[in-house]
Amino acid sequence: MAKYKIYYHKDFIKAYKKISDEERKITDEVIVKLSNDENLEPKYKDHQLKGVLKDFRECHIKSNLVINLSKT
């Protein structure tokens, strides 16, 4: 069972529908790892944001595909 519950923003759902099957598969794998609080591979560049968004993290699936998240 996942440690965290995932809530999807409507903008994410729209963008998710537009990406390729390969990108969806990778995105799904990353989301499962995030929901289980597992470490991501360095290639995903998981990092804490700064300033106003300091409560959020960001990871890069591909150069044009980024996930922003908050573990609360």
N, CA, C and O atoms as a DFTB+ gen file, in Angstrom:
288 C
 N C O
     1  1       0.844      -1.184       0.000
     2  2       0.000       0.000       0.000
     3  2       0.889       1.247       0.000
     4  3       1.937       1.274       0.644
     5  1       0.468       2.240      -0.707
     6  2       1.236       3.479      -0.841
     7  2       1.280       4.242       0.481
     8  3       0.314       4.255       1.244
     9  1       2.414       4.869       0.727
    10  2       2.582       5.667       1.936
    11  2       1.847       7.002       1.807
    12  3       1.321       7.527       2.788
    13  1       1.818       7.544       0.589
    14  2       1.165       8.827       0.326
    15  2       0.033       8.644      -0.669
    16  3       0.116       7.802      -1.564
    17  1      -1.021       9.427      -0.517
    18  2      -2.115       9.447      -1.491
    19  2      -1.793      10.505      -2.533
    20  3      -1.348      11.602      -2.196
    21  1      -2.013      10.178      -3.778
    22  2      -1.721      11.085      -4.883
    23  2      -3.000      11.817      -5.285
    24  3      -4.039      11.197      -5.508
    25  1      -2.909      13.135      -5.372
    26  2      -4.002      13.969      -5.875
    27  2      -3.516      14.610      -7.166
    28  3      -2.450      15.224      -7.194
    29  1      -4.286      14.471      -8.222
    30  2      -3.889      14.985      -9.528
    31  2      -4.593      16.302      -9.825
    32  3      -5.817      16.395      -9.727
    33  1      -3.833      17.301     -10.182
    34  2      -4.381      18.596     -10.582
    35  2      -4.975      18.449     -11.980
    36  3      -4.484      17.652     -12.779
    37  1      -6.009      19.197     -12.276
    38  2      -6.665      19.100     -13.588
    39  2      -5.689      19.390     -14.727
    40  3      -5.821      18.813     -15.807
    41  1      -4.718      20.267     -14.510
    42  2      -3.725      20.553     -15.549
    43  2      -2.837      19.342     -15.807
    44  3      -2.426      19.097     -16.941
    45  1      -2.543      18.584     -14.746
    46  2      -1.753      17.365     -14.916
    47  2      -2.527      16.363     -15.762
    48  3      -1.965      15.747     -16.668
    49  1      -3.800      16.200     -15.471
    50  2      -4.622      15.234     -16.204
    51  2      -4.671      15.594     -17.685
    52  3      -4.568      14.714     -18.539
    53  1      -4.827      16.871     -17.993
    54  2      -4.837      17.319     -19.394
    55  2      -3.508      17.011     -20.074
    56  3      -3.476      16.482     -21.186
    57  1      -2.412      17.347     -19.396
    58  2      -1.079      17.125     -19.967
    59  2      -0.793      15.633     -20.114
    60  3      -0.193      15.210     -21.102
    61  1      -1.217      14.844     -19.143
    62  2      -0.982      13.399     -19.154
    63  2      -1.633      12.753     -20.373
    64  3      -1.076      11.827     -20.963
    65  1      -2.806      13.239     -20.747
    66  2      -3.509      12.693     -21.909
    67  2      -2.766      12.960     -23.213
    68  3      -2.967      12.250     -24.198
    69  1      -1.914      13.975     -23.226
    70  2      -1.222      14.379     -24.452
    71  2       0.136      13.707     -24.647
    72  3       0.693      13.757     -25.744
    73  1       0.677      13.079     -23.602
    74  2       2.016      12.506     -23.733
    75  2       1.955      11.108     -24.341
    76  3       0.899      10.476     -24.362
    77  1       3.077      10.641     -24.828
    78  2       3.144       9.337     -25.490
    79  2       2.998       8.199     -24.481
    80  3       3.119       8.405     -23.273
    81  1       2.739       7.004     -24.992
    82  2       2.607       5.833     -24.126
    83  2       3.890       5.581     -23.340
    84  3       3.839       5.206     -22.169
    85  1       5.034       5.786     -23.978
    86  2       6.324       5.594     -23.312
    87  2       6.468       6.567     -22.141
    88  3       6.893       6.181     -21.052
    89  1       6.114       7.825     -22.375
    90  2       6.198       8.837     -21.316
    91  2       5.204       8.542     -20.192
    92  3       5.498       8.793     -19.023
    93  1       4.038       8.014     -20.538
    94  2       3.052       7.648     -19.512
    95  2       3.587       6.530     -18.624
    96  3       3.442       6.567     -17.402
    97  1       4.205       5.538     -19.255
    98  2       4.758       4.416     -18.498
    99  2       5.814       4.908     -17.506
   100  3       5.796       4.527     -16.336
   101  1       6.722       5.747     -17.972
   102  2       7.773       6.293     -17.108
   103  2       7.153       7.139     -15.997
   104  3       7.539       7.026     -14.833
   105  1       6.197       7.983     -16.361
   106  2       5.526       8.844     -15.384
   107  2       4.830       8.008     -14.317
   108  3       4.929       8.311     -13.128
   109  1       4.131       6.966     -14.731
   110  2       3.443       6.089     -13.778
   111  2       4.432       5.437     -12.811
   112  3       4.164       5.345     -11.613
   113  1       5.576       4.983     -13.334
   114  2       6.590       4.355     -12.485
   115  2       7.123       5.343     -11.450
   116  3       7.294       4.995     -10.282
   117  1       7.382       6.571     -11.884
   118  2       7.892       7.597     -10.973
   119  2       6.842       7.930      -9.915
   120  3       7.179       8.076      -8.740
   121  1       5.588       8.052     -10.308
   122  2       4.520       8.371      -9.358
   123  2       4.378       7.268      -8.313
   124  3       4.169       7.558      -7.135
   125  1       4.489       6.019      -8.723
   126  2       4.419       4.908      -7.768
   127  2       5.572       5.000      -6.773
   128  3       5.374       4.823      -5.571
   129  1       6.775       5.275      -7.271
   130  2       7.931       5.413      -6.375
   131  2       7.728       6.573      -5.405
   132  3       8.027       6.451      -4.217
   133  1       7.226       7.685      -5.903
   134  2       6.984       8.844      -5.042
   135  2       5.932       8.531      -3.983
   136  3       6.092       8.909      -2.823
   137  1       4.864       7.850      -4.368
   138  2       3.795       7.545      -3.416
   139  2       4.248       6.546      -2.357
   140  3       3.675       6.491      -1.269
   141  1       5.273       5.759      -2.671
   142  2       5.831       4.805      -1.709
   143  2       7.034       5.375      -0.967
   144  3       7.686       4.667      -0.199
   145  1       7.324       6.642      -1.193
   146  2       8.443       7.349      -0.552
   147  2       9.794       6.692      -0.856
   148  3      10.681       6.653      -0.005
   149  1       9.934       6.179      -2.077
   150  2      11.194       5.577      -2.516
   151  2      12.065       6.652      -3.148
   152  3      11.566       7.652      -3.663
   153  1      13.370       6.432      -3.103
   154  2      14.293       7.358      -3.751
   155  2      14.229       7.180      -5.256
   156  3      14.112       6.063      -5.761
   157  1      14.308       8.293      -5.962
   158  2      14.317       8.254      -7.421
   159  2      15.751       8.179      -7.921
   160  3      16.687       8.590      -7.236
   161  1      15.902       7.652      -9.116
   162  2      17.218       7.611      -9.744
   163  2      17.688       9.046      -9.984
   164  3      16.866       9.933     -10.216
   165  1      19.004       9.283      -9.930
   166  2      19.540      10.638     -10.128
   167  2      19.123      11.286     -11.451
   168  3      19.056      12.512     -11.545
   169  1      18.842      10.472     -12.471
   170  2      18.473      11.045     -13.775
   171  2      17.184      11.869     -13.707
   172  3      16.930      12.689     -14.590
   173  1      16.367      11.659     -12.666
   174  2      15.116      12.411     -12.530
   175  2      15.304      13.757     -11.839
   176  3      14.356      14.535     -11.736
   177  1      16.504      14.038     -11.370
   178  2      16.858      15.345     -10.791
   179  2      15.844      15.804      -9.739
   180  3      15.387      16.947      -9.763
   181  1      15.505      14.913      -8.831
   182  2      14.578      15.237      -7.743
   183  2      15.239      16.257      -6.823
   184  3      16.347      16.028      -6.338
   185  1      14.567      17.379      -6.580
   186  2      15.151      18.422      -5.734
   187  2      14.067      19.278      -5.082
   188  3      12.947      19.393      -5.579
   189  1      14.441      19.866      -3.961
   190  2      13.566      20.780      -3.220
   191  2      13.564      22.133      -3.924
   192  3      14.610      22.600      -4.375
   193  1      12.400      22.761      -4.020
   194  2      12.319      24.096      -4.598
   195  2      12.632      25.136      -3.526
   196  3      12.655      24.825      -2.335
   197  1      12.870      26.358      -3.955
   198  2      13.255      27.431      -3.034
   199  2      12.231      28.559      -3.060
   200  3      11.354      28.607      -3.923
   201  1      12.362      29.459      -2.099
   202  2      11.510      30.646      -2.057
   203  2      10.081      30.322      -1.687
   204  3       9.827      29.542      -0.769
   205  1       9.149      30.924      -2.405
   206  2       7.718      30.760      -2.129
   207  2       7.298      29.290      -2.249
   208  3       6.373      28.850      -1.566
   209  1       7.971      28.542      -3.107
   210  2       7.617      27.138      -3.342
   211  2       8.463      26.166      -2.526
   212  3       8.576      24.997      -2.894
   213  1       9.053      26.621      -1.437
   214  2       9.978      25.798      -0.654
   215  2       9.343      24.532      -0.078
   216  3      10.062      23.605       0.294
   217  1       8.029      24.478       0.001
   218  2       7.346      23.289       0.515
   219  2       7.160      22.216      -0.552
   220  3       6.619      21.146      -0.271
   221  1       7.601      22.493      -1.761
   222  2       7.408      21.579      -2.882
   223  2       8.726      20.993      -3.361
   224  3       9.799      21.566      -3.174
   225  1       8.604      19.831      -3.983
   226  2       9.733      19.184      -4.645
   227  2       9.418      19.132      -6.138
   228  3       8.272      19.312      -6.552
   229  1      10.435      18.888      -6.920
   230  2      10.262      18.812      -8.366
   231  2      11.152      17.695      -8.881
   232  3      12.285      17.536      -8.427
   233  1      10.643      16.924      -9.826
   234  2      11.480      15.929     -10.494
   235  2      11.191      15.988     -11.987
   236  3      10.058      16.221     -12.410
   237  1      12.225      15.774     -12.764
   238  2      12.154      15.899     -14.215
   239  2      12.083      14.514     -14.848
   240  3      13.049      13.753     -14.794
   241  1      10.952      14.190     -15.443
   242  2      10.802      12.918     -16.136
   243  2      11.562      12.997     -17.460
   244  3      12.359      12.119     -17.790
   245  1      11.303      14.045     -18.193
   246  2      12.013      14.383     -19.429
   247  2      12.177      15.890     -19.422
   248  3      11.646      16.571     -18.544
   249  1      12.900      16.408     -20.380
   250  2      13.159      17.853     -20.376
   251  2      11.874      18.681     -20.404
   252  3      11.834      19.783     -19.856
   253  1      10.843      18.164     -21.032
   254  2       9.583      18.905     -21.128
   255  2       8.478      18.319     -20.243
   256  3       7.309      18.678     -20.386
   257  1       8.849      17.424     -19.336
   258  2       7.865      16.759     -18.486
   259  2       8.372      16.765     -17.045
   260  3       9.318      16.057     -16.697
   261  1       7.716      17.586     -16.213
   262  2       8.159      17.808     -14.834
   263  2       7.002      17.523     -13.882
   264  3       5.850      17.843     -14.175
   265  1       7.324      16.913     -12.731
   266  2       6.325      16.690     -11.687
   267  2       6.679      17.576     -10.502
   268  3       7.810      17.546     -10.016
   269  1       5.719      18.361     -10.039
   270  2       5.865      19.144      -8.808
   271  2       5.027      18.453      -7.746
   272  3       3.895      18.045      -8.008
   273  1       5.583      18.322      -6.545
   274  2       4.839      17.621      -5.514
   275  2       5.110      18.184      -4.139
   276  3       6.123      18.839      -3.892
   277  1       4.183      17.913      -3.262
   278  2       4.313      18.284      -1.859
   279  2       3.945      17.059      -1.046
   280  3       2.881      16.473      -1.251
   281  1       4.808      16.668      -0.131
   282  2       4.532      15.506       0.714
   283  2       3.915      15.995       2.015
   284  3       4.619      16.338       2.964
   285  1       2.583      16.021       2.041
   286  2       1.882      16.451       3.251
   287  2       0.843      15.438       3.638
   288  3       0.143      15.620       4.635
